[in-house]
Amino acid sequence: MQRIGVLTSGGDASGMNSCIRAVVRKAIYHGLEVIGIRRGYSGFIDADMGPMNLGSVADIISRGGTILHTARSERFKTKEGRALAMENVERFGIQGLVVIGGDGSFTGASIFSQEHGVPVICVPGTIDNDIAGTDYTIGFDTAVNNVVDAINKIRDTATSHERTFVIEVMGRNSGNIALAAGLAGGAESILIPEIPFNVEDICKKLLNGIKRGKLHSVILVAEGAASGLEIGQQIKALTGFDTKVTILGHLQRGGIPTAFDRILAARLGARAVELLMAGETHKMVGIRAGEIVATDLTEVLGKPSPINKDMYHLARILSI
Ligand code: F6P
């Protein structure tokens, strides 16, 4: 193998730049050339790509987002779109591809590699931490820290005004961000799609809290579980409490990547290059119990990535 391509696809995640840096430098270290593909599969189809060198990835380790830009491509879901991408693989002499993204991006990578025989290694990069075969995805830790930071700030004003706050967080169909940030931030209730909840029970807990002198409450709602606005309205109607709602939105996705995300990104990116050099394909690199492992995409795609129920129960116990 002499030349590989690298792209980021789907929602950006802090740490993607650290991963791009690892892919480029590890490849160059081993004498490979690297083509950076911009705007995910859109740039793959449109030939928006060019050579990268050691300097292309200088000073990016601490930057959130992705220098390669990213996109969600509808055209790559079509045979015609993928055929155009294949033309660019030939034109640019790409012999292997590293795809940094989430489940949707991996589905595209899997189909493309099977359709055209191009070796592909996927690296999980999404704040949602919703991918089977890895304990953590790049960007999750930074997003959780962003949410905890927001909870800390909201707690100050919530205490001052003795208010109840509902905070809606991202995660698509996964409650992982809400759960981790809720435990770290000391939320009174955590609503996640994986566990059924009842707003009346949440209100009873809030009322009990007030009785024992609590000055404020924070309820974390995963976007996949419910609308924060609706939960806020229901709580206000049932308790009469001054209830405010904050939807954190995309601020969760940005910011300086944590050391955890940078280290994870470096290890996963480097292993992806090693796998391509070893002739592997159709795999995702991940971290399990601290070890970097490779899993075939057939065991990743569409497979559930369960939440940690022990953590959920602990969060409940600690917020009585
Ligand atoms: O997958 C990452 C994510 O941030 C989800 O948590 C969220 O549901 C979605 O992307 C938002 O996508 P967009 O940035 O396209 O609105």
Residues whose N, C-alpha, C, O or C-beta is under 5 A from the ligand:
A	BS01	F6P	G11 D128 M170 G171 R172
